[in-house]
Every structure is written in structure tokens, then in C-alpha cells.
Amino acid sequence: MSDITAAIADDLARETLELAAELGDDDLVAEVAKVIGAGSTTTQEAFLTAVRIRTAEARARSYLADRRAAAGLEGG
């Protein structure tokens, strides 16, 4: 995958996840992936990978924040 494909896919993933959260629309990622896939399956795969990475990161950061708070620690 080229650097440009990864960069575009990551930008789209970030924007899509933010909008999905604002709208409360769990289907938005799938809908955007379908639109992307109509033009480029390579970009679609990169987009879905970026979504998974960003979702996993958010879950991990939330978990760490919870653990930090449970331990009475600040910041991080």
C-alpha cells in the first residue's frame, strides 16, 4: 500500500469515526467503506484497517485512563 493511500485512508477513518460518534450512527463506517470500495478496494481495505486501529487505540486509551483513575493517579 502506498503512503498516499494509507494517509488518505487514515484521514477518512478519523473523520468518519468522529462524525459517527457525533451522529450516533454505527452504520456510517460501513456506508463510507462501501462508497470507497466502489472506486478502490485497496483504499477500502486501508480505510477499514485504519478504522480498526483507531478503534483499538481508543479502547486501549480508555482502559488505561480507567486503570489510572482506579489507582488514584493523575494525567498520563
TORLOVO-41627 format. One record per residue: x, y, z of N, C-alpha, C in turn; residue number from 1; chain. Coordinates in pm, 1 decimal. Example, Ala and Ser with C-alpha at 12.3 -4.5 7.8 and 13.67 -1.06 7.14 Angstrom:
2
      n.X      n.Y      n.Z     ca.X     ca.Y     ca.Z      c.X      c.Y      c.Z   k c
   1319.0   -569.0    780.0   1230.0   -450.0    780.0   1320.0   -330.0    780.0   1 A
   1285.0   -225.0    708.0   1367.0   -106.0    714.0   1290.0      3.0    787.0   2 A
END
This chain:
76
      n.X      n.Y      n.Z     ca.X     ca.Y     ca.Z      c.X      c.Y      c.Z   k c
     85.5   -116.9      0.0      0.0      0.0      0.0     89.8    122.8      0.0   1 A
     55.9    219.1    -79.3    137.8    338.8    -88.6    113.4    429.3     31.4   2 A
    210.1    517.8     53.6    196.0    614.1    163.3     74.3    703.9    143.4   3 A
     46.2    740.9     20.0    -68.0    828.8     -6.2   -199.0    756.8     23.2   4 A
   -207.3    630.5    -12.0   -328.0    553.1     16.5   -350.3    542.5    166.4   5 A
   -244.5    511.8    239.2   -255.0    500.0    385.6   -294.0    632.8    448.3   6 A
   -236.7    740.9    401.1   -267.0    873.0    456.9   -412.1    911.7    430.4   7 A
   -457.8    890.4    308.4   -596.2    922.4    273.4   -692.1    835.6    354.5   8 A
   -663.3    707.2    362.0   -749.3    615.1    435.6   -755.8    652.8    583.3   9 A
   -642.6    689.4    640.7   -641.1    726.9    782.2   -718.1    856.3    805.7  10 A
   -702.1    953.5    718.1   -778.4   1078.8    730.4   -928.6   1052.1    722.0  11 A
   -968.0    968.9    627.2  -1109.2    934.7    613.6  -1159.6    857.5    735.3  12 A
  -1077.8    767.8    787.0  -1116.6    690.7    905.7  -1137.8    782.6   1024.9  13 A
  -1044.4    872.7   1046.1  -1054.6    966.1   1158.1  -1181.5   1050.5   1145.8  14 A
  -1204.3   1106.7   1028.6  -1321.6   1191.6   1007.5  -1451.3   1111.6   1021.6  15 A
  -1453.3    991.0    967.6  -1572.5    907.0    974.3  -1604.7    867.5   1117.7  16 A
  -1503.0    827.3   1194.0  -1525.7    788.7   1333.2  -1575.2    907.1   1416.0  17 A
  -1520.5   1024.7   1391.6  -1565.8   1144.0   1463.5  -1711.6   1175.1   1431.6  18 A
  -1745.7   1171.5   1302.4  -1883.0   1201.6   1262.7  -1979.1   1094.3   1312.2  19 A
  -1938.9    968.9   1306.1  -2023.7    859.8   1355.4  -2054.3    879.9   1503.6  20 A
  -1954.4    922.3   1579.9  -1975.9    947.7   1723.2  -2069.9   1066.2   1743.4  21 A
  -2050.8   1172.6   1665.7  -2136.6   1291.0   1677.8  -2281.5   1259.3   1642.2  22 A
  -2299.0   1177.6   1539.0  -2433.3   1145.1   1491.1  -2495.7   1028.0   1566.6  23 A
  -2412.1    950.9   1636.4  -2461.3    828.9   1698.5  -2499.8    725.3   1593.8  24 A
  -2427.3    723.7   1483.1  -2458.7    637.9   1368.6  -2354.8    527.3   1355.8  25 A
  -2389.0    409.3   1403.5  -2297.6    296.0   1398.5  -2278.0    240.8   1257.9  26 A
  -2364.3    276.5   1164.9  -2356.1    225.1   1028.3  -2269.4    310.8    936.3  27 A
  -2227.7    427.7    984.4  -2155.7    520.9    897.2  -2026.0    461.7    842.5  28 A
  -1951.2    390.7    924.9  -1824.7    331.7    879.0  -1850.4    237.1    762.5  29 A
  -1949.9    150.1    775.3  -1981.3     55.4    667.8  -2026.2    126.9    541.3  30 A
  -2103.5    232.4    558.0  -2151.8    307.7    442.5  -2037.4    375.9    369.1  31 A
  -1945.8    437.3    444.5  -1830.8    503.5    382.4  -1741.2    398.4    316.5  32 A
  -1722.4    284.9    381.9  -1640.9    177.8    323.3  -1699.4    132.1    189.8  33 A
  -1831.2    123.2    182.5  -1896.6     83.0     57.7  -1872.1    185.3    -52.4  34 A
  -1882.2    313.2    -17.8  -1857.3    419.9   -116.1  -1712.7    413.5   -165.5  35 A
  -1619.4    396.3    -72.0  -1477.8    387.6   -109.7  -1453.7    265.8   -197.3  36 A
  -1511.4    152.5   -158.0  -1490.9     27.7   -231.3  -1540.7     31.7   -373.7  37 A
  -1639.2    116.0   -401.1  -1688.5    128.8   -538.4  -1582.0    186.4   -630.9  38 A
  -1486.6    259.3   -572.0  -1381.1    318.8   -653.9  -1246.5    251.0   -639.4  39 A
  -1220.2    198.0   -520.2  -1088.7    139.1   -495.6  -1095.5     41.9   -378.1  40 A
  -1084.6    -85.6   -408.0  -1085.2   -183.7   -299.4   -959.6   -173.3   -214.7  41 A
   -850.3   -130.9   -273.3   -726.4   -112.5   -197.6   -744.8     -4.1    -92.3  42 A
   -804.4    107.4   -132.0   -829.7    216.1    -37.4   -933.0    173.9     65.9  43 A
  -1032.3     96.7     24.8  -1132.4     45.7    118.4  -1066.5    -40.2    226.8  44 A
   -978.2   -129.3    187.7   -908.0   -214.1    284.3   -823.6   -130.3    379.3  45 A
   -755.7    -29.6    325.2   -673.9     58.4    408.2   -761.2    137.7    505.2  46 A
   -876.3    183.2    458.0   -971.2    256.3    541.9  -1018.8    169.1    657.5  47 A
  -1061.4     47.9    627.5  -1110.8    -41.6    731.8  -1000.6    -78.3    831.4  48 A
   -878.7    -93.5    782.8   -766.5   -118.7    873.5   -744.4      0.9    964.7  49 A
   -748.2    121.0    908.7   -730.5    242.6    988.8   -841.9    256.4   1092.0  50 A
   -964.9    221.7   1054.0  -1077.0    225.9   1149.1  -1050.4    129.6   1264.0  51 A
  -1007.7      7.8   1232.4   -980.3    -91.1   1337.9   -868.6    -43.4   1429.7  52 A
   -763.6     12.9   1372.2   -651.2     61.7   1452.5   -695.9    174.6   1543.6  53 A
   -769.3    270.9   1490.9   -813.9    385.7   1570.6   -915.7    342.8   1677.2  54 A
  -1001.0    249.0   1645.3  -1096.8    198.3   1743.3  -1024.1    124.6   1855.5  55 A
   -927.6     42.5   1819.3   -849.0    -29.2   1919.9   -770.8     68.4   2007.5  56 A
   -714.9    171.4   1945.8   -641.0    272.3   2022.8   -732.9    341.4   2123.5  57 A
   -852.0    379.7   2079.8   -946.2    448.4   2168.9   -984.5    358.9   2286.3  58 A
  -1007.7    230.9   2259.1  -1041.5    137.9   2367.3   -925.1    122.6   2464.5  59 A
   -805.5    110.9   2412.1   -688.1     95.1   2498.0   -664.9    219.8   2582.5  60 A
   -679.4    336.4   2523.2   -661.3    461.2   2599.3   -766.8    475.7   2708.3  61 A
   -889.5    436.0   2678.6   -996.1    439.7   2777.6   -965.4    343.3   2892.4  62 A
   -917.6    226.1   2859.2   -880.8    127.6   2960.0   -768.8    180.5   3049.0  63 A
   -667.7    238.9   2987.3   -556.4    294.3   3065.3   -602.5    408.4   3154.9  64 A
   -691.4    492.7   3104.9   -744.5    602.8   3185.8   -823.0    548.5   3305.0  65 A
   -900.3    444.5   3282.5   -975.4    381.8   3391.9   -881.1    323.1   3496.3  66 A
   -776.7    255.6   3450.4   -680.3    196.0   3542.9   -605.8    304.7   3621.5  67 A
   -570.3    412.0   3550.9   -502.2    523.9   3614.7   -591.0    585.7   3722.5  68 A
   -717.4    607.3   3689.4   -811.8    666.5   3784.6   -834.7    572.7   3904.0  69 A
   -844.7    444.0   3877.2   -865.1    347.2   3985.5   -746.6    343.8   4082.2  70 A
   -628.8    374.7   4030.0   -508.1    375.8   4112.0   -486.4    511.7   4177.4  71 A
   -574.2    608.1   4147.0   -561.6    740.1   4205.0   -450.0    823.0   4145.1  72 A
   -411.3    790.3   4024.5   -305.2    863.9   3954.5   -364.9    970.6   3865.3  73 A
   -289.0   1074.9   3839.8   -334.2   1182.2   3751.4   -266.3   1172.5   3616.2  74 A
   -329.7   1236.4   3517.4   -267.7   1255.8   3386.9   -223.0   1128.0   3321.4  75 A
   -130.5   1149.6   3224.6    -78.8   1031.2   3161.2    -37.8   1048.0   3024.2  76 A
END
